[in-house]
Structures are given as structure tokens and as C-alpha cells.
Amino acid sequence: MATVTRREILGAAALAAASSSASAAPAPATNTGKPILSLFSKPLSFIPADQLGAAVQEIGFEAIDLAVRPGGHVEPEHVRQDLPRAVRAIREAGVQVSMITTGIVDASTPYAEDIVAAMTSLGITRYRYGGFRWADGIPYERQIESFRPRSAALADLNRHYGATAMYHTHSGVGLVGASIWDLHEIFQGLDPKFIGVNYDVGHATVEGGLGGWIDSFYITGAYLHGVALKDFLWELDARSRWETAWKPLGRGMVRFPKFFSMLRETGFAGPVELHFEYPLGGAEEGLKSGIGMSRADIFAAIRRDLTTARGYMAAAGLA
């Protein structure tokens, strides 16, 4: 008698849930060969999942990066039931789900397999993950060796379901992936079809303002699967310390014309997500209530950045 694995059971369950909840939804859009601008759903956390598609369409996006993590639009423990419902509502509004953002760190993260099984059953293949940290007092070489099997196990999970994990690059002390060169070392020997990088040009510029961000972009190579946009300036705080201050696109230090010309050279055709870190009355923090800014003003700010991003992309021949 053949043995049925847990992965096969999860895959079948997710497929059944998708069939009952999302069968009437349009199929995922085919690849157009161009990057697709997507809105990360975090600043719209105050909008219920079943209304999210209409809100995103009202702002002017064609696609969304849906938060499937604690506090997001879909909670991980309910992903098999709630993700199909959310995706169906989004697609019925004429909006694509280009990817999802998760709290997955590695294959042992609670509900990691449930999330990957559910998303792929709906035709969603890319998800954002991350969260490795450097430990004090341990040589980096030894830590890199410890990150490799964890990454390999996640790539194996993705291979089974046909998914791609994209490690999101933040800036900051103690964060693996901030320099991006460390990810180049960690991913050596792993198939880039199943694991790679979600390159955040804002954070990359924080880490390498003059030329480091250019080098870190090119080192991603075949592992580049997603791009995140944000802008910033260095500003002095009340204690005369230099801090990153997030700004609307085009009002900071990120060299978007240069970046998009580099992106065009690679033939990149994945999701380009707009993130919002500058003040939006608390919406930028993912608050679900108590927002100190009107819905109309939040939408206007997001739409302004969307227009700016489209302008940069058109000038680079990516529109």
C-alpha cells in the first residue's frame, strides 16, 4: 500500500479549498515580459481582504503583493481557508496577486508548508520571506554554513510545490541580507528557480549609497525575482544623530533612473512592489484602526508614488 506524505495531503487540501472558493475567479495573468507594478497591502491593512481588490483598483494598480503573515490580510493559521477567499475577491475586482509577503524564515516556520501549498494551488508562485540574523561572537563564515542547509530545505519545499522564495533585503545592523553579498554566499549551489532575492533598492541605497547598491544589485544575478521601491534621506534627529527618513518616491536619495536602466538590462519581468514607510497616519505601520489620516488622503499619497514609479519605468523603457 502506497504511503501518502504530509505534503501530498496538504497539497490536496489546499487544491480542494481553492476549487470551492476561487474557481470562478479569473486565472492568473500571463507573463507580459515586462515588470508589473504591485502594491504591498500593508498600508491598506485597515481595509478588509474582501474589499482590497476594489481599493487597489481604485488607486490604479493592476496587481497586489498580499500580506499573508501575522497581522496581515490573511493569518497563517487560516491560510488554507482564507487565502482562496481573499484571492477570489481580489481577482474578481480585476486585480492580479503577483506575490505574497509572509513571515516565513525557513521551512520550519509554523504554517510555512500550508502557505506554500495554498498559494501555489491558486497559481501564485512567488513569496517574500527572510529574517536571518547574525549572532555576536561567532565567525560569519561559520554562520553562513549554518544558513545554507536551512535555505536548501526551503528551496526543497518550494521545488515540491513549484514556488519561489524571495529573501527581502533590509538595511540595519545584524541583519543577514543587508549587504546582499552574504546571500550570494548562502545561496551558492541552490537552484534559483526556487529561492532568491527580493531586492529593495531603498534599503540597498541605505547600505551602499554611492556604488555599493550597484554592486549588490548585479551580484544577485539569476537569483533576482522581485524588486521593492522606497526612497529616503539621511536626516538629523532631535539628538543630532543621523537617521534614515523615508520619503515619497523621487524625493530622496535613491537613483531611480539609474536603477531602472540597470533593471531593464537584466530583462527582469517580475513584480515591482511599492512599499510605504513614510508617515500615512499610521497606515504605513499596518494599523487596522485608529488611522490619523483620511482614506482619500492615503489613496492620494499611494497614487502619487504609483505615478512617479510609472514615469521612471516608462523613461527606462519598462512600461
Secondary structure, DSSP 8 states (H G I E B T S, - for coil): -----HHHHHHHHHHHHHHHHHTTS-------SS-EEEEESGGGTTS-HHHHHHHHHHHT-SEEEEEESTTSSB-GGGHHHHHHHHHHHHHHTT-EEEEEEE---STTSTTHHHHHHHHHHTT--EEEE---B--TTS-HHHHHHHHHHHHHHHHHHHHHHT-EEEEE---STTBTTSSSHHHHHHTTTS-TTTEEEEEEHHHHHHHSTTTHHHHHHHHHGGGEEEEEE-EEEEEE-TTS-EEEEEE-TTSSS--HHHHHHHHHHHT--SEEEE---S-STTGGGT-SS--SS-HHHHHHHHHHHHHHHHHHHHHTT--
